[in-house]
Amino acid sequence: MGSVVRQENKQSDSLLNSFDALSFCEQTQSCVDSVIHVLAIISEMTFTSSALINDYVSQVEECEIHVGRLRSLDCSDAVFLELKNECLKRFSAFEADRAGEFSVAHKESVFDFKA
């Protein structure tokens, strides 16, 4: 009887871990979407406040932490794997955009802003 209880506990732990992984993946995806949204807003501005830039930098740093953790998460749940891959693709695209035209086109208005 004790082995049945242990097996059930392992199964519930597995379900809990899958749920936690999915939840974290959704949080990370939301974080990536938020950073992309703020970047779109900043890229349309001719003058950007230091507060907005600092907020954006904080969001990017938080997003990078989430993505780093997401990369290290391993879960066999198919939905999780699909969400994880999509999220990592979106973040990679964001990083490529961040390194490309935006930083060149808006260098004076955003990246050289003096607080």
Backbone as JSON, one array per atom type, in Angstrom:
{
  "sequence": "MGSVVRQENKQSDSLLNSFDALSFCEQTQSCVDSVIHVLAIISEMTFTSSALINDYVSQVEECEIHVGRLRSLDCSDAVFLELKNECLKRFSAFEADRAGEFSVAHKESVFDFKA",
  "N": [[0.81, -1.18, 0.0], [1.98, 1.22, 0.69], [3.69, 1.7, -1.48], [1.92, 2.37, -3.49], [0.95, 4.83, -2.66], [3.31, 6.33, -2.78], [3.77, 6.22, -5.55], [1.53, 7.62, -6.51], [2.09, 10.11, -5.38], [4.42, 10.79, -6.77], [3.35, 11.02, -9.34], [1.6, 13.2, -8.96], [3.46, 15.15, -8.27], [4.81, 15.29, -10.7], [2.76, 16.29, -12.36], [2.38, 18.75, -11.1], [4.88, 19.92, -11.51], [4.84, 20.11, -14.31], [2.71, 21.89, -14.62], [3.75, 24.14, -13.25], [5.94, 24.67, -14.89], [4.65, 25.31, -17.31], [3.24, 27.57, -16.47], [5.36, 29.29, -15.78], [6.51, 29.54, -18.29], [4.48, 30.88, -19.66], [4.51, 33.29, -18.22], [7.04, 34.21, -18.92], [6.71, 34.5, -21.66], [4.85, 36.57, -21.69], [6.42, 38.55, -20.58], [8.38, 38.88, -22.58], [6.73, 39.78, -24.68], [5.89, 42.2, -23.58], [8.28, 43.68, -23.45], [8.87, 43.88, -26.17], [6.68, 45.39, -26.97], [7.12, 47.82, -25.56], [9.51, 48.57, -26.77], [8.59, 49.06, -29.35], [7.0, 51.32, -28.88], [8.95, 53.16, -27.97], [10.54, 53.35, -30.26], [9.0, 54.86, -31.95], [9.09, 57.37, -30.94], [10.38, 60.71, -30.87], [11.7, 62.0, -28.91], [12.82, 60.71, -25.91], [12.15, 60.03, -22.57], [14.31, 59.83, -19.69], [13.3, 58.26, -17.66], [11.56, 56.5, -18.97], [13.39, 55.13, -20.56], [14.97, 53.93, -18.56], [13.03, 52.29, -17.39], [12.49, 50.6, -19.55], [15.02, 49.37, -19.86], [15.16, 48.0, -17.43], [13.02, 46.23, -17.79], [13.99, 44.73, -19.94], [16.22, 43.51, -18.76], [14.95, 41.95, -16.78], [13.48, 40.31, -18.45], [15.52, 38.95, -19.8], [16.52, 37.44, -17.69], [14.31, 35.79, -17.15], [14.15, 34.41, -19.62], [16.61, 33.11, -19.64], [16.25, 31.35, -17.48], [14.1, 29.94, -18.51], [15.27, 28.65, -20.69], [16.78, 26.75, -19.35], [14.89, 25.15, -18.18], [13.38, 21.97, -18.21], [10.97, 19.97, -19.48], [8.67, 17.42, -20.22], [6.22, 17.9, -21.3], [4.18, 18.45, -24.08], [2.81, 20.79, -24.8], [4.11, 22.69, -23.24], [6.7, 22.52, -24.36], [6.2, 23.48, -26.94], [5.3, 26.12, -26.4], [7.59, 27.07, -25.12], [9.55, 26.93, -27.16], [8.43, 28.75, -29.01], [8.47, 31.1, -27.51], [11.23, 31.43, -27.09], [12.04, 31.8, -29.73], [10.75, 34.22, -30.33], [12.07, 35.91, -28.53], [14.68, 35.73, -29.47], [14.33, 36.92, -31.97], [13.66, 39.47, -31.1], [16.1, 40.2, -29.86], [17.74, 40.27, -32.13], [16.54, 42.37, -33.58], [16.98, 44.41, -31.75], [19.7, 44.69, -31.87], [20.03, 45.61, -34.37], [18.62, 47.75, -36.73], [17.19, 49.52, -34.98], [18.95, 50.42, -32.93], [20.8, 51.8, -34.43], [19.32, 53.69, -35.94], [18.1, 55.23, -33.97], [20.04, 56.15, -32.29], [20.99, 58.67, -31.33], [18.67, 59.8, -30.17], [17.84, 57.96, -28.23], [19.83, 56.1, -27.13], [22.03, 57.7, -26.5], [21.05, 59.43, -24.71], [21.13, 61.87, -22.24], [20.79, 61.76, -18.84]],
  "CA": [[0.0, 0.0, 0.0], [2.88, 2.36, 0.73], [4.22, 1.97, -2.82], [0.86, 3.03, -4.26], [0.95, 6.24, -2.23], [4.51, 6.96, -3.35], [3.58, 6.37, -6.99], [0.59, 8.71, -6.7], [2.8, 11.35, -5.06], [5.31, 11.09, -7.88], [2.53, 11.49, -10.44], [1.11, 14.54, -8.67], [4.63, 16.02, -8.4], [5.05, 15.45, -12.13], [1.74, 17.21, -12.86], [2.66, 20.06, -10.53], [6.04, 20.45, -12.21], [4.4, 20.49, -15.65], [1.91, 23.11, -14.48], [4.67, 25.22, -12.91], [6.74, 24.97, -16.08], [3.76, 26.02, -18.24], [2.97, 28.88, -15.89], [6.57, 30.1, -15.93], [6.66, 29.81, -19.71], [3.52, 31.94, -20.0], [5.03, 34.53, -17.63], [8.18, 34.63, -19.74], [6.17, 34.96, -22.93], [4.26, 37.87, -21.41], [7.56, 39.45, -20.37], [8.95, 39.14, -23.91], [5.76, 40.61, -25.4], [5.91, 43.53, -22.97], [9.51, 44.35, -23.88], [8.7, 44.18, -27.6], [5.71, 46.48, -27.03], [7.78, 49.06, -25.13], [10.46, 48.92, -27.82], [7.82, 49.65, -30.45], [6.62, 52.67, -28.45], [10.16, 54.0, -27.96], [11.04, 53.55, -31.62], [8.15, 55.86, -32.61], [9.26, 58.66, -30.27], [11.55, 61.5, -31.27], [12.39, 62.31, -27.66], [12.47, 59.69, -24.93], [12.55, 60.42, -21.22], [15.23, 58.9, -19.03], [12.49, 57.31, -16.88], [11.08, 55.46, -19.89], [14.55, 54.32, -20.93], [15.32, 53.11, -17.4], [11.99, 51.27, -17.28], [12.74, 49.66, -20.64], [16.23, 48.6, -19.53], [14.78, 47.07, -16.35], [12.19, 45.18, -18.38], [14.85, 43.86, -20.75], [17.02, 42.71, -17.83], [14.05, 40.95, -16.2], [13.15, 39.39, -19.53], [16.7, 38.11, -20.02], [16.57, 36.48, -16.58], [13.24, 34.81, -17.4], [14.51, 33.59, -20.78], [17.7, 32.24, -19.19], [15.65, 30.27, -16.69], [13.27, 29.13, -19.4], [16.17, 27.78, -21.47], [17.27, 25.64, -18.53], [13.77, 24.29, -17.78], [13.16, 20.81, -19.05], [9.68, 19.35, -19.17], [8.29, 16.61, -21.38], [4.89, 18.3, -21.75], [4.24, 18.94, -25.47], [2.36, 22.19, -24.84], [5.22, 23.48, -22.7], [7.79, 22.58, -25.34], [5.77, 24.37, -28.03], [5.34, 27.49, -25.88], [8.99, 27.41, -24.85], [10.21, 27.19, -28.44], [7.87, 29.99, -29.56], [8.97, 32.2, -26.69], [12.66, 31.61, -27.38], [12.13, 32.37, -31.09], [10.37, 35.64, -30.24], [13.13, 36.64, -27.84], [15.81, 35.79, -30.4], [13.99, 37.94, -32.96], [13.78, 40.74, -30.4], [17.53, 40.51, -29.72], [18.26, 40.62, -33.45], [16.04, 43.71, -33.86], [17.63, 45.34, -30.82], [21.08, 44.87, -32.32], [20.02, 46.09, -35.75], [18.23, 49.09, -37.15], [16.74, 50.4, -33.92], [20.06, 51.06, -32.24], [21.47, 52.71, -35.36], [18.41, 54.77, -36.33], [17.7, 56.08, -32.85], [21.16, 56.24, -31.37], [21.05, 59.96, -30.67], [17.49, 60.1, -29.38], [17.61, 57.03, -27.15], [20.96, 55.5, -26.45], [22.95, 58.71, -26.02], [20.27, 60.36, -23.9], [21.79, 62.24, -20.98], [19.78, 61.92, -17.77]],
  "C": [[0.86, 1.26, 0.0], [3.44, 2.71, -0.64], [3.2, 2.66, -3.7], [0.83, 4.51, -3.93], [2.15, 6.96, -2.82], [4.34, 7.2, -4.84], [2.62, 7.52, -7.28], [1.25, 10.05, -6.41], [3.73, 11.75, -6.18], [4.53, 11.62, -9.07], [2.03, 12.9, -10.19], [2.27, 15.55, -8.72], [4.93, 16.31, -9.86], [4.04, 16.43, -12.73], [2.0, 18.62, -12.36], [3.85, 20.7, -11.24], [5.69, 20.89, -13.62], [3.61, 21.79, -15.61], [2.8, 24.3, -14.18], [5.49, 25.63, -14.12], [5.9, 25.73, -17.1], [3.48, 27.43, -17.75], [4.17, 29.8, -16.06], [6.79, 30.47, -17.39], [5.72, 30.92, -20.15], [3.96, 33.28, -19.43], [6.17, 35.08, -18.48], [7.69, 35.17, -21.07], [5.54, 36.35, -22.77], [5.34, 38.93, -21.23], [8.18, 39.84, -21.71], [8.02, 40.06, -24.7], [5.76, 42.04, -24.88], [7.13, 44.32, -23.43], [9.4, 44.76, -25.35], [7.74, 45.36, -27.77], [6.36, 47.82, -26.64], [8.79, 49.51, -26.17], [9.75, 49.58, -28.99], [7.4, 51.08, -30.12], [7.83, 53.6, -28.52], [10.61, 54.31, -29.37], [10.23, 54.58, -32.38], [8.36, 57.26, -32.03], [10.48, 59.39, -30.8], [12.36, 61.9, -30.04], [11.91, 61.32, -26.62], [12.99, 60.1, -23.57], [13.48, 59.38, -20.62], [14.45, 57.87, -18.21], [11.99, 56.17, -17.76], [12.23, 54.55, -20.31], [14.94, 53.4, -19.78], [14.31, 51.99, -17.19], [12.19, 50.18, -18.33], [13.94, 48.77, -20.33], [15.92, 47.59, -18.43], [13.95, 45.92, -16.89], [13.03, 44.21, -19.2], [15.67, 42.95, -19.84], [16.17, 41.61, -17.2], [13.71, 39.88, -17.23], [14.31, 38.44, -19.79], [16.84, 37.06, -18.93], [15.53, 35.38, -16.8], [13.64, 33.86, -18.54], [15.65, 32.64, -20.41], [17.18, 31.07, -18.39], [14.83, 29.34, -17.57], [14.13, 28.17, -20.22], [16.6, 26.57, -20.66], [16.15, 24.72, -18.05], [13.61, 23.15, -18.76], [11.88, 20.13, -18.58], [9.24, 18.6, -20.42], [6.91, 16.97, -21.93], [4.97, 18.96, -23.13], [3.81, 20.4, -25.57], [3.46, 23.1, -24.33], [6.32, 23.63, -23.73], [7.45, 23.51, -26.5], [5.83, 25.83, -27.59], [6.78, 27.96, -25.66], [9.71, 27.76, -26.15], [9.73, 28.49, -29.07], [8.42, 31.21, -28.81], [10.44, 32.47, -26.99], [12.87, 32.19, -28.77], [11.82, 33.86, -31.05], [11.47, 36.46, -29.57], [14.36, 36.77, -28.73], [15.57, 36.85, -31.47], [14.1, 39.33, -32.35], [15.24, 41.15, -30.27], [18.13, 40.92, -31.05], [17.81, 42.03, -33.84], [16.76, 44.75, -33.0], [19.06, 45.64, -31.27], [21.15, 45.51, -33.71], [19.63, 47.53, -35.91], [17.88, 50.02, -36.01], [17.91, 51.14, -33.28], [20.81, 52.02, -33.14], [20.58, 53.92, -35.63], [18.11, 55.72, -35.19], [18.83, 56.28, -31.84], [21.18, 57.56, -30.62], [19.86, 60.18, -29.74], [17.3, 59.17, -28.18], [18.88, 56.64, -26.42], [22.0, 56.5, -25.97], [22.24, 59.75, -25.16], [21.01, 60.62, -22.59], [20.73, 62.5, -19.93], [20.05, 63.17, -16.96]]
}
